[in-house]
Amino acid sequence: MELKSTTTTFFALLSFSLFSQDMANYTGGWEGKIKTTKEFNLKVAIENLDSENPVFKIYNHRNIIDQKFKKTNSLGLKISFSDNYFFEGTVSENGKEINGFIKSGLLLYHIKLVKSKANTFTGIWNLLMVDELKSLDFYLSVENGKGNDYQAYPILGDNRFTGTWCSNFKKENDVIYFTDFKTGLQFKGQLFKNNIHLEVLLGENLLTEIALQKSTTDWKIGGFASPNKTSTLELTEMENRIAKDSYPNTHSVLVSKNGKLIYENYFQGYDANIPHDMRSASKSISSAVVGIAKDELLFATVEQSIFDFLPEKYKCLKDSLKSKIDIQSLLTMSSGLDADDYTQERTSLASENHYQPTDDWAKTVLKAPMLNTPNTAANYGSANPFLLGIAMDSVVSGPLELFMDQHLFQKLNISNYIIQTDLQGTPYFGGGMYLTPKDMLKFGELYLAKGKWKGRRVVSKKWVANSFKEHHHLENVPDKNGYGYLWWHHTYQVNGKPINSIEARGAGGQYIFVIPELKTVAVITSGNYTNGKTQQPELIFEKHILPYLKK
């Protein structure tokens, strides 16, 4: 009897393992706990750089990557540590630090490694953007399960992480696999009858593992307190409205005047160390990179055709009208391409929603029809700056991201940032960089100071002037804003008097306001991606900040 019972149990388990893994049974919410708040805050180290066998390491409480590598030259490093993952950087001239990027998924994470007395360079890789998780809760939403088909989306209790973009859903027997193509994280889940054992990996290397159970209660997400503010500016009414959710999803407000920080406050758990998703506000940074390349004589003039910079395979898409698309037209949204990203009234053939799902973004954009002759009418869209990124990648001698770091970010003492790439790994100039609000403020102050930072020239005065010049009005936005070199123009009213602002703007409410007449820069970051309140920072700025600055 005992043998028969054991045999029956064995075959029952075998039957479940081989035949009963219908993903319909797993559809729904699952939850578990991350082991530590620093689980995704990884240490990066390079040991014995001057030896024949230097070592590259990535670790948390476990050793994740530990491998020897060969130096490419005395200053440049490129270390592949798994399929589609690498670190690339340069050693400073004084030999005391290494600045570079870890490429993981669609993101280039800037890493600054500082040399210690032990001849080891060390730094931090905040894989989920936040410096430390405020919640250990981890959730998995399994959706549309049927047979071997499903989708799965990890969600953190700490919603300051901007979320995953998962794809490549596969299932083999009782194991599921999927990828977050944004961060590059790989997921492997072992299916059991009442739980899922989930492994989180960097390539084939285990980062952490989480035991998941079926959710029986509502998920708890967000709701964190922020640190105390720094302020010599009284904005009590604004703070009360944010606290009462009258200005929902406001993450930070910072103001500087005459180069001095006069207000800094964070909300909903955000703080000074978290790079924020700038979305299209980083288009203005793309403009600065183009200006620096021009200052460095890497191309001759903004009147050059985009086809002067493109790979040969795209030349067949050139015609008499498209040949007139030049750098200036791309900077001013006046290429003439059907590149409308702003309005939802129609789906443009070169909009992000149209070209990003394709295998060749540039080909899709360049095949789009022309609406206007270049440099005659402006329509806001991300295809224009996307082409600028391809152009700049073609003129710099090394990786574009290293050029950006050396010629812009290092000069502003900005090291905690992330660059989103296109499918070829080139920095995406259409938007998607992550900077801390304080570093966004620095960038605004650079332009307020006409291209100088702490007395040092970073961007030419002429380029800043041309960037702030109103070249066209945007035809496809409600306010018909004036537009410069990837900078918006807007006029506010304070006590019946107009105040002119030049702005970097991004979806969800990411703003850098530059007010030359008041010698003021302000930054507001937000999370209003789906509720129609993208322009809420304009209301906050006009009603609560400008009146105090005018006093």
C-alpha positions as a printed Julia matrix, in Angstrom:
551×3 Matrix{Float64}:
  0.0    0.0     0.0
  2.81   2.41    0.88
  4.61   1.73   -2.44
  1.38   2.24   -4.38
  0.74   5.55   -2.59
  4.26   6.8    -3.3
  3.99   5.81   -6.96
  0.62   7.52   -7.3
  2.0   10.74   -5.79
  5.03  10.66   -8.09
  2.96  10.26  -11.22
  0.55  12.97  -10.07
  3.45  15.42   -9.67
  4.95  14.32  -12.98
  1.62  14.81  -14.7
  1.29  18.32  -13.24
  4.82  19.21  -14.31
  4.45  17.98  -17.88
  0.82  18.55  -18.8
 -0.93  21.0   -16.48
  1.07  24.21  -16.94
 -1.75  26.12  -18.61
 -0.9   29.8   -18.22
 -4.6   30.51  -17.71
 -4.09  29.07  -14.22
 -1.39  31.67  -13.51
 -3.16  34.74  -14.87
 -3.54  37.36  -12.15
 -1.43  39.04   -9.51
  1.55  37.5    -7.7
  3.66  39.01   -4.94
  6.81  38.48   -2.94
  9.61  40.28   -1.14
 12.93  41.56   -2.42
 15.7   40.51   -0.03
 17.22  43.94    0.7
 16.58  47.58   -0.13
 19.96  47.68   -1.9
 19.39  44.55   -4.01
 19.49  46.5    -7.29
 22.15  49.02   -6.21
 25.16  47.26   -7.64
 28.81  47.92   -6.94
 31.1   48.08   -9.97
 34.86  47.63   -9.63
 37.94  47.43  -11.83
 40.93  45.91  -10.11
 44.61  45.91  -11.1
 44.08  48.09  -14.16
 47.82  48.47  -14.74
 48.43  44.72  -14.78
 48.24  42.29  -17.69
 45.05  40.76  -16.28
 42.78  43.48  -14.86
 39.48  42.31  -13.38
 35.96  43.68  -13.86
 33.4   43.03  -11.1
 29.71  43.66  -10.46
 28.25  42.59   -7.13
 25.65  43.21   -4.42
 25.57  40.73   -1.53
 26.49  38.1    -4.11
 29.25  38.05   -6.72
 27.43  38.62  -10.04
 30.26  39.34  -12.52
 33.94  38.56  -11.9
 36.04  38.35  -15.03
 39.41  39.27  -16.44
 39.65  41.49  -19.5
 42.16  43.0   -21.89
 42.66  46.74  -22.23
 42.04  48.17  -25.71
 44.51  51.04  -25.15
 46.01  53.09  -22.34
 42.93  55.26  -21.77
 39.99  53.5   -23.44
 38.18  50.46  -22.05
 35.46  48.23  -23.47
 34.46  45.22  -21.39
 31.73  42.83  -22.53
 30.42  40.88  -19.56
 27.48  39.05  -21.13
 25.61  38.95  -24.42
 24.45  42.53  -25.2
 25.94  43.94  -21.97
 29.16  45.92  -21.77
 31.03  48.67  -19.94
 32.8   51.29  -22.03
 34.74  54.21  -20.64
 37.87  56.3   -20.51
 40.51  56.8   -17.82
 41.0   60.42  -16.82
 44.3   62.07  -17.69
 45.31  62.14  -14.02
 44.48  58.44  -13.7
 42.19  58.96  -10.7
 38.83  58.05  -12.21
 37.13  56.23  -15.04
 34.02  57.71  -16.64
 31.91  55.47  -18.8
 28.66  53.66  -19.39
 27.16  50.28  -18.74
 24.99  49.34  -21.73
 22.06  47.25  -20.55
 18.88  47.01  -22.6
 18.0   50.36  -24.18
 19.84  52.3   -21.48
 23.35  53.66  -21.11
 23.94  54.06  -17.36
 26.71  56.54  -16.66
 29.16  55.12  -14.13
 31.93  57.08  -12.43
 34.62  54.82  -10.96
 36.98  56.48   -8.48
 40.43  55.1    -7.68
 41.21  53.99   -4.14
 44.55  53.51   -2.42
 44.31  49.8    -3.18
 44.54  50.51   -6.93
 40.87  49.63   -7.39
 38.36  51.81   -9.21
 34.87  51.58   -7.71
 31.44  53.07   -8.36
 27.71  52.41   -8.07
 25.25  51.21  -10.69
 21.68  52.04   -9.64
 19.98  49.65  -12.02
 16.44  50.76  -11.1
 17.4   54.49  -11.02
 16.61  54.92   -7.29
 19.44  55.02   -4.75
 17.63  52.69   -2.34
 14.24  51.01   -2.48
 11.7   52.27    0.05
  9.61  49.11   -0.26
 10.62  45.45   -0.48
  7.3   44.55   -2.12
  7.59  42.98   -5.57
  4.59  42.21   -7.74
  4.12  40.28  -10.97
  1.07  40.78  -13.16
  0.53  37.73  -15.39
 -1.91  38.61  -18.16
 -3.77  36.92  -21.05
 -2.67  33.44  -20.05
 -3.79  30.57  -22.31
 -1.83  27.4   -22.86
  1.78  28.49  -23.33
  0.86  32.1   -24.17
  1.01  34.94  -21.63
  2.45  38.35  -20.81
  4.16  39.18  -17.5
  4.99  42.59  -16.04
  7.03  43.14  -12.85
  5.87  46.05  -10.67
  7.64  47.4    -7.59
  6.05  48.64   -4.39
  8.47  51.55   -4.82
  6.89  53.32   -7.79
  9.72  55.83   -8.12
 11.22  53.29  -10.53
  9.74  54.16  -13.91
  8.7   50.61  -14.72
  9.61  47.79  -17.08
  8.96  47.33  -20.8
  8.68  43.56  -21.05
  8.64  41.38  -24.15
  9.99  38.08  -25.55
  7.55  35.98  -23.49
  8.46  32.32  -23.77
  7.53  29.11  -21.97
  9.32  25.76  -21.9
  7.53  23.08  -19.88
  7.17  24.6   -16.39
  9.56  27.55  -16.88
  8.68  31.0   -18.22
 11.15  33.51  -19.64
 10.78  37.19  -20.46
 12.91  40.33  -20.83
 12.67  43.95  -19.81
 14.13  45.47  -22.96
 14.46  48.88  -21.26
 16.79  47.91  -18.37
 18.03  44.69  -19.98
 16.98  42.57  -17.01
 16.12  38.94  -17.79
 13.46  37.01  -15.86
 13.15  33.25  -15.41
 10.19  31.84  -13.48
  9.82  28.25  -12.29
  6.12  27.43  -12.14
  4.77  25.41   -9.22
  1.18  24.63   -8.39
  0.72  27.48   -5.9
  3.82  29.65   -6.35
  6.4   30.95   -8.8
 10.13  31.0    -8.11
 11.4   34.03  -10.06
 15.05  34.63  -10.89
 16.24  38.07  -12.01
 19.36  37.9   -14.17
 21.94  40.02  -15.97
 22.27  37.88  -19.06
 22.94  34.43  -17.65
 24.18  35.81  -14.31
 21.9   35.63  -11.27
 21.22  39.0    -9.64
 18.5   38.0    -7.18
 15.6   35.57   -6.72
 12.1   36.1    -5.36
  9.45  33.64   -4.14
  6.0   34.69   -5.4
  2.61  33.73   -4.02
 -0.85  34.51   -5.4
 -1.99  37.97   -4.32
 -5.03  37.99   -2.03
 -5.16  41.72   -1.22
 -4.69  44.98   -3.12
 -1.11  45.91   -3.9
  0.5   48.7    -1.89
  2.43  51.01   -4.19
  4.07  54.37   -3.42
  3.02  56.77   -0.68
  6.48  57.65    0.61
  7.63  60.73    2.48
 10.32  62.99    1.04
 13.22  64.71    2.84
 12.94  68.24    4.19
 13.03  71.1     1.73
 15.66  73.78    1.25
 14.16  77.22    0.76
 14.48  80.96    1.08
 11.34  81.28   -1.05
  7.89  81.01    0.56
  5.67  78.75   -1.56
  3.26  77.52    1.13
  0.13  77.66   -1.02
  1.79  75.55   -3.71
  2.99  73.02   -1.14
 -0.51  72.77    0.37
 -2.05  72.17   -3.04
  0.5   69.46   -3.8
 -0.18  67.86   -0.4
 -3.93  67.87   -1.1
 -3.34  66.37   -4.56
 -4.65  69.47   -6.32
 -1.41  69.28   -8.32
 -1.15  65.49   -8.6
  2.07  63.57   -9.19
  4.39  66.54   -8.66
  7.8   65.07   -7.89
 10.1   68.08   -7.49
 10.21  71.88   -7.65
 13.52  73.78   -7.76
 14.23  77.47   -8.36
 17.5   79.38   -8.73
 18.02  83.12   -9.06
 21.31  84.78   -9.97
 22.89  81.33   -9.93
 21.87  80.58   -6.33
 19.41  77.87   -5.32
 16.52  79.57   -3.51
 13.99  76.72   -3.42
 14.32  72.93   -3.52
 11.59  70.52   -2.54
 10.74  66.91   -3.36
  7.45  65.05   -3.05
  6.09  61.48   -3.08
  9.38  59.99   -1.9
 11.59  61.57   -4.56
 14.91  63.09   -3.53
 17.97  64.83   -4.94
 19.73  61.57   -5.86
 17.11  60.07   -8.19
 17.55  60.72  -11.93
 14.14  61.61  -13.32
 12.79  60.51  -16.69
 12.99  63.78  -18.65
 11.14  62.45  -21.7
 11.26  65.1   -24.44
 12.8   67.74  -22.14
 16.1   66.08  -23.03
 15.62  67.25  -26.63
 17.11  70.54  -25.43
 20.19  68.64  -24.23
 20.4   67.06  -27.68
 20.47  70.58  -29.11
 23.42  71.45  -26.87
 25.34  68.39  -28.1
 24.79  69.48  -31.71
 26.04  72.95  -30.79
 29.15  71.57  -29.12
 29.89  69.4   -32.17
 29.55  72.52  -34.33
 31.85  74.46  -31.97
 34.37  71.61  -32.24
 34.26  71.96  -36.06
 32.96  68.42  -36.5
 30.61  69.69  -39.18
 30.64  72.89  -41.16
 27.21  74.46  -41.06
 23.61  73.86  -39.96
 22.64  74.28  -43.64
 24.16  70.87  -44.47
 21.71  68.25  -45.72
 20.97  65.37  -43.36
 21.98  63.03  -46.2
 25.56  64.28  -45.82
 25.62  62.42  -42.48
 23.59  59.28  -43.16
 24.92  55.81  -44.04
 24.96  54.94  -47.72
 22.01  52.55  -47.44
 19.65  55.48  -46.84
 20.76  57.55  -49.85
 18.18  55.82  -52.04
 15.47  57.58  -49.99
 16.78  60.99  -51.03
 14.74  63.05  -53.46
 14.84  66.69  -54.55
 12.67  67.84  -51.61
 14.06  65.58  -48.87
 17.59  66.58  -49.84
 16.72  70.02  -48.43
 16.23  68.58  -44.93
 19.19  70.14  -43.14
 20.46  70.3   -39.57
 18.7   73.62  -38.96
 15.33  72.26  -40.06
 15.7   69.3   -37.7
 16.64  71.6   -34.81
 13.57  73.75  -35.41
 11.02  70.97  -36.11
 10.69  72.26  -39.67
 12.04  69.33  -41.68
  8.69  69.03  -43.43
  8.47  65.3   -42.61
  5.12  63.92  -41.5
  6.51  63.7   -37.96
  3.65  64.78  -35.69
  3.98  63.35  -32.15
  1.96  65.97  -30.32
 -1.63  65.65  -31.44
 -3.71  62.49  -31.34
 -5.95  63.59  -34.18
 -4.08  61.45  -36.67
 -1.26  58.92  -36.79
  1.69  60.47  -38.6
  3.92  58.21  -40.62
  7.07  59.41  -38.84
  5.66  59.59  -35.32
  7.3   57.6   -32.5
  4.32  55.27  -32.38
  4.89  54.5   -36.05
  8.67  54.22  -36.36
  9.68  52.78  -32.96
  7.93  49.41  -33.48
  9.91  48.89  -36.73
 13.31  47.26  -37.19
 14.88  50.29  -38.91
 13.72  53.59  -37.41
 15.7   55.78  -39.8
 14.33  54.03  -42.89
 10.76  54.37  -41.63
 11.2   58.07  -40.83
 12.88  58.91  -44.15
 10.2   57.07  -46.14
  7.47  59.25  -44.61
  5.86  61.78  -46.94
  6.74  65.47  -46.84
  4.1   67.9   -45.59
  6.09  71.07  -46.29
  9.28  72.36  -47.83
 12.04  72.21  -45.17
 12.53  75.36  -43.05
  9.1   76.79  -43.91
  6.69  75.41  -41.27
  7.27  73.7   -37.92
  5.42  70.67  -36.57
  6.54  69.22  -33.26
  7.75  65.61  -33.39
 10.55  63.33  -32.22
 11.64  62.13  -35.67
 13.51  65.39  -36.25
 15.89  65.15  -33.27
 16.17  61.38  -33.79
 17.81  62.09  -37.16
 20.09  64.62  -35.44
 21.37  61.85  -33.18
 22.3   59.74  -36.2
 24.06  62.75  -37.73
 26.09  63.5   -34.6
 27.01  59.84  -34.19
 28.51  59.98  -37.68
 30.78  62.98  -36.99
 32.28  62.11  -33.59
 35.35  59.88  -33.59
 34.27  57.55  -30.79
 30.99  56.56  -29.13
 28.57  59.49  -29.09
 27.77  58.98  -25.4
 31.44  59.4   -24.45
 31.58  62.63  -26.49
 28.48  63.88  -24.63
 30.0   62.97  -21.28
 33.42  64.53  -21.93
 32.26  67.73  -23.61
 29.07  68.48  -21.66
 28.3   66.47  -18.54
 31.76  66.26  -17.01
 32.13  70.02  -17.46
 28.9   70.53  -15.5
 30.02  67.97  -12.87
 27.07  65.73  -13.78
 27.71  62.01  -13.3
 24.43  60.5   -12.04
 22.52  60.15  -15.3
 21.2   57.71  -17.89
 20.86  57.93  -21.68
 18.19  56.03  -23.6
 19.31  54.58  -26.94
 17.75  53.54  -30.21
 17.82  49.93  -31.42
 21.41  50.35  -32.67
 22.61  51.52  -29.26
 23.02  55.15  -30.34
 21.85  57.85  -27.88
 18.27  58.67  -28.77
 18.06  62.42  -29.33
 14.24  62.31  -29.45
 14.03  62.16  -25.65
 14.36  59.82  -22.71
 17.41  60.91  -20.74
 17.35  60.67  -16.95
 18.92  63.53  -14.95
 18.43  64.55  -11.34
 16.37  67.76  -10.97
 19.46  69.56   -9.63
 21.39  68.61  -12.75
 18.47  69.72  -14.92
 18.75  73.05  -13.1
 22.49  73.19  -13.9
 21.71  72.72  -17.57
 19.21  75.57  -17.48
 21.74  77.79  -15.71
 24.32  76.98  -18.41
 21.99  78.46  -21.01
 21.01  81.38  -18.78
 24.74  82.19  -18.57
 24.95  82.1   -22.39
 26.93  78.88  -22.53
 29.29  79.3   -19.58
 29.44  77.25  -16.39
 31.41  78.65  -13.47
 33.25  80.95  -15.87
 34.2   78.13  -18.25
 32.91  78.07  -21.83
 30.91  74.88  -22.58
 28.66  75.96  -25.49
 29.34  78.96  -27.69
 27.45  82.17  -27.0
 26.32  82.24  -30.63
 24.82  78.76  -30.38
 22.86  79.68  -27.25
 21.57  82.84  -28.96
 20.45  80.87  -32.01
 18.92  78.22  -29.74
 16.81  80.81  -27.92
 15.83  82.64  -31.09
 12.21  82.13  -32.18
 12.63  80.5   -35.6
  9.06  79.27  -36.18
  5.72  78.74  -34.48
  4.65  75.14  -33.93
  1.61  74.51  -36.11
  0.44  71.33  -34.38
  0.3   72.43  -30.73
 -2.66  74.25  -29.11
 -0.72  77.39  -28.09
  1.19  77.67  -31.4
  4.34  78.22  -29.33
  7.43  79.84  -30.76
 10.28  77.39  -31.14
 14.06  77.66  -31.2
 16.72  74.97  -31.5
 14.7   72.33  -29.6
 13.61  74.93  -27.04
 10.01  76.07  -26.5
  8.88  79.7   -26.09
  6.0   80.67  -23.85
  4.66  83.91  -22.33
  3.16  84.06  -18.83
  1.09  86.83  -17.27
  1.9   88.19  -13.79
 -0.26  91.07  -12.57
 -1.15  91.84  -16.16
  2.49  91.98  -17.31
  4.03  89.47  -19.73
  7.01  87.35  -18.69
  8.82  85.47  -21.47
 10.13  81.99  -20.77
 12.27  79.62  -22.82
 11.65  76.02  -21.87
 12.66  72.39  -22.18
  9.47  70.33  -21.99
  8.77  66.62  -21.63
  5.69  64.41  -21.48
  4.27  63.84  -18.03
  5.29  67.32  -16.87
  9.1   67.63  -17.06
 10.07  71.3   -17.39
 13.16  73.49  -17.33
 12.12  77.18  -17.31
 14.75  79.78  -18.26
 13.69  83.4   -17.59
 16.53  85.7   -18.71
 14.83  88.95  -17.6
 14.51  87.62  -14.03
 17.89  85.77  -14.09
 15.94  82.73  -12.98
 15.86  79.01  -13.76
 13.18  76.67  -12.44
 12.69  72.91  -12.72
  9.51  70.96  -12.15
  9.32  67.18  -12.59
  6.11  65.17  -12.53
  4.49  61.84  -13.29
  1.37  62.84  -15.21
  1.83  60.52  -18.17
 -1.76  59.38  -18.67
 -4.1   61.88  -16.99
 -3.86  64.8   -19.41
 -1.97  67.03  -16.94
  1.34  67.17  -18.79
  1.27  71.0   -18.79
  0.47  71.31  -15.07
  3.95  72.75  -14.33
  3.04  75.83  -16.38
  0.14  76.5   -14.01
  2.34  75.98  -10.94
  5.02  78.24  -12.36
  2.65  81.06  -13.32
  0.46  81.07  -10.21
  2.89  80.2    -7.44
  6.5   80.87   -8.47
  6.55  83.87  -10.8
  4.5   86.16   -8.48
  7.11  85.72   -5.7
 10.0   86.29   -8.09
  8.43  89.56   -9.24
  8.06  90.94   -5.71
